[in-house]
Amino acid sequence: MTSEEARQQAQAEELTLRLADNKTGYYGVCLAKPGQAKPYQAGVTRGGKTVHLGCFATAEEAALCVARSPEGQAA
């Protein structure tokens, strides 16, 4: 999924890709494995613990995963 496809999918699902003041620009997304096919990692805090949601090719795709999570929808 491209960055644009992820943004369009979020809009279609009426989800918000939360912006953050970090290197990726999105809440819950970090650049974990630079140079890899899926370098962006998505994660949320659930019950006081960090939960890994997966690795993705684009920051927008990872942000979409965060937005789909119960934590993302609650925000």
WOCOR-V510556 format. One record per helix or strand. SS is the DSSP state (h for helix, s for strand). FROM is the first residue (numbers start at 1). TO is the last residue. Records with the same first field share a line. If there is no record, write none. Layout:
# WOCOR-V510556
SS = FROM-TO + FROM-TO
This chain:
# WOCOR-V510556
h = 3-12 + 59-68 + 70-74
s = 19-19 + 26-26 + 29-31 + 40-46 + 49-56
